[in-house]
Amino acid sequence: MHETAAAAGAVDLNLLLLDDTPVAFIYGYHYRGYVYGLRRGYDEGRSRDGAGNVLLAYTLRDSFARGDRVYDMGVGSYPSKRHFQTRLIPILRYSHYSPSVRARKCCD
């Protein structure tokens, strides 16, 4: 997926450096004003003082400054996102399986 997104110019990669050393990252995809944050993290050994939140604040600021309309922070880690979110929207997920995959009854 990354190779295709990179070729299309759709990678949204943010990196926070401290003394020229990476301390936090945010990785996602953007397309037509919509950004989906896929992964984020920080180096606990280098910073426990909010480096991840600092990078998220800058990432959101820069995203909307370039005209993005939606920044989807993805699922999970809700406590770390609560100060930045404007709303929580339930999602539905559909899966398609090849006809060669047989359904099994999982529970009796």
C-alpha positions as CSV (number, residue, x, y, z in Angstrom):
1,M,0.0,0.0,0.0
2,H,2.8,2.4,0.9
3,E,4.4,2.1,-2.6
4,T,1.1,2.9,-4.3
5,A,0.4,5.8,-2.0
6,A,3.9,7.2,-2.4
7,A,3.7,7.0,-6.2
8,A,0.4,8.9,-6.1
9,G,1.8,11.5,-3.8
10,A,-0.7,10.5,-1.1
11,V,1.6,9.8,1.8
12,D,1.3,12.1,4.8
13,L,4.5,11.7,6.8
14,N,5.3,13.9,9.8
15,L,8.5,13.7,11.9
16,L,9.5,15.6,15.0
17,L,13.3,16.0,15.5
18,L,15.1,16.8,18.7
19,D,18.8,17.6,18.2
20,D,18.5,16.1,14.7
21,T,17.2,12.8,16.2
22,P,13.6,11.6,15.5
23,V,11.5,11.6,18.6
24,A,8.0,11.3,17.2
25,F,6.3,10.3,13.9
26,I,2.8,10.4,12.4
27,Y,2.1,8.4,9.2
28,G,-1.0,8.5,7.1
29,Y,-2.6,9.0,3.7
30,H,-4.2,12.0,2.2
31,Y,-6.5,12.4,-0.8
32,R,-8.7,15.3,-1.9
33,G,-8.8,17.1,1.4
34,Y,-9.2,13.9,3.5
35,V,-6.4,12.6,5.7
36,Y,-6.4,9.3,7.4
37,G,-3.9,8.9,10.2
38,L,-2.6,5.4,10.1
39,R,0.2,5.1,12.7
40,R,1.8,7.4,15.2
41,G,4.4,7.0,17.9
42,Y,7.2,8.5,19.9
43,D,10.5,7.4,21.4
44,E,9.9,7.0,25.1
45,G,13.7,7.0,25.7
46,R,14.1,10.4,24.2
47,S,10.9,12.2,25.3
48,R,8.1,11.6,27.8
49,D,7.0,15.2,27.9
50,G,4.4,15.2,25.1
51,A,6.5,15.0,21.9
52,G,3.7,13.0,20.3
53,N,1.1,15.5,21.2
54,V,3.3,18.4,20.0
55,L,3.7,16.7,16.7
56,L,0.0,15.9,16.4
57,A,-0.8,19.6,17.1
58,Y,1.6,20.7,14.3
59,T,0.3,18.0,12.0
60,L,-3.3,19.1,12.4
61,R,-2.4,22.8,12.0
62,D,-0.4,22.1,8.8
63,S,-3.1,19.8,7.4
64,F,-5.8,22.4,7.7
65,A,-3.5,25.2,6.5
66,R,-3.1,23.3,3.2
67,G,-6.9,23.0,2.9
68,D,-7.7,19.6,4.2
69,R,-11.3,19.3,5.3
70,V,-11.2,16.1,7.4
71,Y,-8.4,14.6,9.5
72,D,-9.4,11.2,10.6
73,M,-7.2,10.1,13.5
74,G,-8.2,6.5,13.1
75,V,-9.3,4.0,15.6
76,G,-7.9,3.3,19.1
77,S,-5.9,5.4,21.6
78,Y,-8.9,7.6,22.3
79,P,-7.5,9.1,25.5
80,S,-4.5,10.5,23.6
81,K,-6.8,12.0,21.0
82,R,-9.5,13.5,23.1
83,H,-8.0,17.0,23.4
84,F,-7.7,17.2,19.6
85,Q,-11.0,15.7,18.3
86,T,-14.1,17.6,17.4
87,R,-16.3,14.5,17.3
88,L,-16.3,10.8,17.4
89,I,-18.1,9.2,14.4
90,P,-19.1,5.5,14.5
91,I,-18.0,3.6,11.4
92,L,-19.3,0.5,9.7
93,R,-16.9,-2.0,8.2
94,Y,-17.8,-4.4,5.4
95,S,-15.6,-7.3,4.3
96,H,-15.6,-9.1,1.0
97,Y,-14.3,-12.6,0.7
98,S,-13.5,-14.6,-2.4
99,P,-16.1,-17.3,-3.2
100,S,-13.3,-19.8,-2.6
101,V,-13.4,-19.0,1.1
102,R,-16.0,-21.1,2.9
103,A,-17.8,-19.7,5.9
104,R,-17.5,-21.7,9.0
105,K,-19.8,-21.7,12.0
106,C,-17.6,-20.5,14.8
107,C,-19.6,-21.0,17.9
108,D,-22.2,-23.6,18.9
